[in-house]
Amino acid sequence: MKKTIITAAITGAIHIPSQSKYLPIAPDEIADESIAACKAGAAVAHIHVRDPKDGRPTPDMELFRYVCKKVKENCDVILCLTTGGDPTTMTIEQRLLPVTELQPEVASLNGGSLNFALHPLAERIEEYRFNWEKEYLLKTENNIHNNTFYSMRKYIDTFYNVGTKPEFEVYEIGHINNIAYFVKQGKIKAPVYLQFVLGVLGGMQATVENLIYLVSTAEKAFGKDSFIWSVVGAGKQQMSLGAVALAMGGHVRVGLEDSIWLSKGEKAKSNAQQVEKIVRIAKELSKEVATADEARAILGVKGLDMVAF
């Protein structure tokens, strides 16, 4: 059996600073958390950046470049850059800048559109650190994360032009059909890399039944040996659904982007702490954890010497 790839999603654009004082904000914090996660056993670090003044998610390319260069100088982790951006305000070209400018080994590519809602979180927070946070959460009640067939085609073409491997984010079952369409069109090269993101309000919930259904559907769509899958269990389901994925032979993503918790009632103090926990679970299940170079071979990516940072 192939070794297990652990991904750490370092800061994301979902959680706000008021939810956890441990959420990395400044570029040095994001880079240092990525390096520590690598040392703890993560082969991949998924990167967003934030405004260091107030923690607001930002598409600032200089921050992306700074983080990527610092991480590369200190460890060999695979960097998977976000291309989600803000579909309501940014053009496709702006959302793709992390790929066109930095040409990473891997980047995220959303498998379709969905309602992506965070507004219920606003009711649970008693005191906000920054004045942008509450409005940021509340406005998502009217948010559609817009990823059309046109934008997906533009993304796929851009990724392959610079040699970046797409990590397809799958939030619901129809996204598999969208990706399969592009495979049939000859646009996507095997193995297809799928990240099942479960637990987001607007997508499929983080249940064992849903994970099994997604894997089974992907097997029918792509063929059992033509895709690689990993799972995100957002929120409190992070570790339990990750353990199920390990038992099923899949790969796992943890990190403060997806959950601020280490266990019930205990907040994670770092991404590395979550990585260490899922590595322990993997070893208890007799799974070998892949190094960054072993993950490169499994995913079929171009190598750290081929990036533009």
N, C-alpha and C positions, 0 to 999 in steps of 0.2 A: 504493500500500500504506500501511496505517496505521503510525504510528511505533511503536517498541518501548518497552514499559514495563519499567523496571528497578525491582525491589523489593529492599529491604535488610531482612533479618530480623535485628534488632539483637542480641538476647541469648538469647531463647528460654527453654525450660525443660528442654532436653536435656543440653547440655554443663554440666559442673561446673567451678568455678573452678580446680581442680587440673589441668585439661587445658590451660589457656592463661592466662597472666597478662594477656593482652590482652582477655579476655572482660569486657565492661562489667557492673558490678554496682550501683554507687550510682546513684540517680536522675539526678544531674547527668551522670554518665558515659553513661548510656543516652540522655539527651536530647542531649548534645553529639555522640555518635556518630550519632544520627539526623540532626542538622543537617549534620554533615560529609558524611554519605552523600548527602544531598540536593544539597549543593554539588558533589559528585563526579559526579552524574548520576542518582541514584535519584529516581523520581517518587513512590514509595510506601515508607514505613517500617513494618514489622510489629513491633508492640510487645508485649513481656512486661515484667514488672518483677521485681526481686529484693530480698530483704532486704539492706540496705546493710551490716549487721553481718557476715554470713557468706556472702552470695551465694545463699542458698536461694531458689528460685522462690516467689513469694507472690502472692496475689490482692488485696493491699492497695490499696483504691481511692484512698487519698490519694496513694500513690506514682504510680498511673496518672495521676491528675489533675495532679500536679506535673509529670511528664514531658511530658504532652500540652500543658499550658499553656506550658511553656518552649519546646518545639519550635515551637508555633504562633506565639509571639512573635518567633521568629528565622528562620523560613523557611516556605514554603508547601507543603511536602511533604504528601501524603495520608497520614494515619495509619490504619493497619489494626490494630485492637486484637484481641488474642487473646480467645476465649471458651472456650478448652479447659479451663482450670481443672484441678481434680483430681476426675474423675468418681467416685472411690471415697469421697470425703469431702464433696463439695460438692453442694448441690441445684442443680437447673436454674436457679433464680432467682439463686443465688449466682454461678454460672458466667456468667450473662448481665449481671451488674452493669456491666461496662465499656460495654455497649450502652445499658442503661436509664439509667445515671447520666451518661454522657458523650456519647451519641448521635453517635458518630464517622461519618465519611463511609463507611468500610468496616470490616468486622470479619470474622474467620474463623468459618466454620461447617463443622464436620466432616461429611463425607458419609456416615458410617456407623461402625460399631464395628469394632475390630480389636485383635489382640494388638499391644502397643506395647512392645517390649523394648529395654532398654539394658544389661542385666546383663553381657554379654560385655566391656563397657568396663572393668568393675571389675578384670579380670585384667591389664589393660595399664598400670595406674597404680601406680607404686611407692611414692609418698608423697602423702598427702592433706593439703590445707591445712585442711580443716574436718571435724569428726567426723561430720557428717550425710551426707557425700557417698557413702561406700561403701555404706551401707545403702540410700540413695536409689536407687543403680544396681541393687543386688542384688534389691530387692523387685519390680522391673519384670519379673522372670521369671514372676511370677504376676499380671501386670497386663493387664486388658482396658480399652481406651479405649472407654468405653460411650457410644454415640450411637444411640439407638433411633429408630424412626419417631415415637414420641410426643415425645421430646425435640427431634428435628429440627423437627417441626411447631411446637412452642412457640417454638423459636429463630426460625424463619422469620416467624411472626406478630409476634414482638417486634421483629425487625429492621425489617420494613416499617412497623410502627406509629410508629417514630421516624425513618424515612427513611434507615436504614443499609443500604448495599449488602452482600449476603452474598458473601464470597469462599469458595467451597466447596472444602474440602481433600479431595482425592481420593487415597487411599492404595492403592486397588486397584480392579479393574474393576467390582465389584459396587456401588461407591459411585456410579458414573454411573447405574446403574439406579435407585438410591434417589432421586437428584436428579430424574431423568426422571419418576419417579412423581409428585413434587410439582409438576412443570411441568404434567403432564396434569391434575392437580387444580386448576390455576389459582392455585397458591400462590406461584409464582416468576415474576418478570417478566424478560423478555428485555432485553438479552443476559445469559445465564447466565455467571457468572464462575467459572472452574475453575482451581484451583491443583493441578497434579499433583505430589504429594510422593512421590518415589521414593528408595529406599535405606534405609528404616526397616525394622528387623527385625520382621517381622509383616505388612508390606505388600509391594507389588511392588518388585522390585529396580531399581536405576538403570541400565537398559540402553536402548539405542537402540530395540531391538525392542519393549520395553514401552511406550516413549513413543509410537511410531508406532501401536501397538495402541490405546492410550488415546485418541489424537486421532481415529483412525478410528471407534472406538466412539461417541465424543461426537458426531461428525458424523452418525452414523446416529440417535442418540437425540434430538438437538436440532435438527438441520438445520445446514448448514455456516455460515450467516450469523447464527445465533441464539445463539452462545456465543463467549466469549473465553477463551483458555487461556494459562497460564504454567506453568513447570516449576521444581521444586526437585530438584537432584541432591545428595542428602545425602552428606556426607563427601567423599572424594577425587574423586567424579564431578561435583562442583559445576560446574566450569568447562567440562569436556568435554561434559556433557549440556546445559549452557546454550548452548554453541556450536551443538549440533545443533538445539535449539529455535529459535535465531535463524535458522538456515538454513531451517527449516520454516515460518517466519513467525509463530512464537509469541513470547511474552514470557518474561522470566527473573527468577528470584529468587536472590539471593546473600545472604551475611551470616553472621556468626559463630554464629547459631542453628543453621545447617545444616552449616557446615564451619569448622573452625579453621585451615584450610590456605589458602595463596595459591598454592603450587605444590608439587611433590613435595619433601618434606623441609623446606619453608619455611612457618612459621606466619604467618598474616596478622596484622599489627599493628593493624589496624582494619577496620571495615566499609567505610569509604571506599576502602581499598586494594583490596578485592575488587570494589567498584563500578567503580573506575577500570579494573580489568582487563577486566571484562565489557563496559564501554563501548568499550574499545579493540578487543575482539574484534568487537563489533557494527559498528563503523566499518570494520573490515577486510572485513566481509561486506556493506558498503554499506547498512547499516541505520541509519536515523535514530532517535535516542533521544528519547523523549517527555519534555517538561517536565511538571511536576505538573499544570498547567492543561490541557495536551493529554491527559494521562492521564485527567483528570476527564471530558473530552468523550468519550474512547474508552469508558470504563467506565460513563458515565451516572450519576455520583454528584451529590449535592446541593450541594456546595460548602463551603468552609471557614467561611463565615459562618453556616452552619446547624448547627454542632456545639454541644455544651453544655459547652465548656471554654475 
